[in-house]
Amino acid sequence: MAKRKIVKVGDDVLRKECREVTVFDDKLRELLDDMAETMYSANGVGLAGPQVGLLKQVAVVDTDGKLYKIVNPKITFTSGEQIDYEGCLSVPNENGKVNRPNEIVVECMDENGKQVKIEAEGYLARAFCHEIDHLHGILFIDKVIEED
Ligand code: ZN
């Protein structure tokens, strides 16, 4: 595993639509491992492809000790809402309140190309929403309803 450089706000790569992953090989699995290592070493709870400079629909999330590696994710169900502070490894020293659904279902593939369905609520749901936004060029600062 190797740590990767985290792209910061201002870089165009954070504003682009990511491509779906079609090849599930060792290179993809290594990328997801590297992203997890990069996320943990930066004390983050999520990291998406564009944040390491790659326009691929991949992300890692870990809010409570369980690591999710998600590929080609889609949010297929949302319910309720929650408003809380968010930050981003690509937007240093900024926080703001963002409204997110309280419960979601994410349909995606794992690192081996197997279809999986993840039900999440609360902080975990927030983290998935934030990372999946990254795959479509959206940053949390676009959605802040109240600055810190
Ligand atoms: Zn982020």
Residues whose N, C-alpha, C, O or C-beta is under 5 A from the ligand:
A	BS01	ZN	G87 C88 L89
